Amino acid sequence: MSDSSFDLIVIGAGPGGYVCAFRAAQLGMKVALVEKRSALGGTCLNVGCIPSKALLHSSEHFAFLRDHAADHGITAEKPAIDIAKLMAKKDAVVAKLTGGVAQLAKARKVTVITGEAKFTSAKELTVGGQSITADHIVIATGSAPVELPFMPFDGEIVVSSDHAIGFDAVPEKLVVVGGGAIGLELGSVWARLGADVTVVEFLPQIAGASDKDIVRNFTRILKKQGLKIEVDAKVTGFKDGLLTAERGTEKLSFPADKVLVSVGRRPFTEGLGLEAAGVEMDEKSRIKVNAKLKTNVDGIYAIGDVVAGPMLAHKAEEDGVAVAEWIAGHASHINWDLVPAIIYTDPEVATVGLGEDAAKAAGRKVKVGKFNFAANGRAIAADVTDGFVKIIANAETDKILGAQILAHNAGELISEVVTHMEYGGSAEDLGRTIHAHPTMSEAVKEAGLAVSKSAIHAL
């Protein structure tokens, strides 16, 4: 096999791509990983999941010091923000993680090729004038922010999340278009740091996939934190520092010196030359794949954000592992029904499986168990009592169908529910699993017990 010939080429070094490459290398394949950025890690590590979480964490510290430290007997005189240092901290986190991925690639003898890949045939790609071939090629090029046609990104005033993680000053007035995870997270960051933030959402509620009781409480908490929430509002344009919208016949306007458009993401497949390989796309410009993530062309696979399904890094990682194992001739498995989704505000919203509202709308007979963090000892001690755990189970079999959690660190708490659901566990299984005391996770146990009206610490 020549230096330009591989068992597997992976296009895109985000969580899906690099994980696929690493797993394939573990299984003995000669692997090339092609990435157009100079740093590995894709959107997630460079301009998405990781930098936004670093900013969320830093801003949480500032908000605590400013708004809550005195309640704990901690005195701080007029805490202030140094944006340059805040951004430097975020950049250091990104550099550490992207550098770590590069080290892992080197240790696993994965050949990293920097540049934009383009198909010339089903088994050949060109990257910066270099030709490389493989029997198996995985497309893992991720996604890009959706741009509103009447309000294109300019990178200065009308921005995407890529830009909103790097402001050099706190905006006076920030309008966030879109009340999903990205908009609410970055809106929370800048609100904590002092911006006047308004979230404008087209749908009747923010956090659209969540149950109404979760959203009602979540909205109340965000408003208490200073965010303004406008729902059922269709944005119509932005001119001279004023964003306009409509709610039925009502005309709305919001002054803004920055507008963050976060209305979703689109598959990124431009410039790949998919037509040269004969790869088929669907009506939403996603790559068509079968149950094993194979395209219509033998030897070509697609994973993560470029195929149907939730555009989440952890989903892409599981896709990548499975494809590498299938290519190597191993058995593998992905349960796409159990991909958790998290909004990393404070409190967080974490969901998995079927919600109560969706279950009832589908005519499913369910039992629901709830437990409030106001009755959880660790939550009271840590002053994080906002929110509750909600377990949705089959009314006849008690099998867990889904869970929704509004809580500090809800994203950590949801994992055990996913685990129980993976093996088909019941609410009773969850409720009878021993949980350490005092922990926030005890609320998950109590919610499991509450499905059968057996919660110990609630009436």
Summary of the structure (lengths in Angstrom):
residues: 459
radius of gyration: 23.4
end to end distance: 68.9
largest distance: 70.0
contacts: 1609
relative contact order: 0.11
helix: 35%
strand: 26%
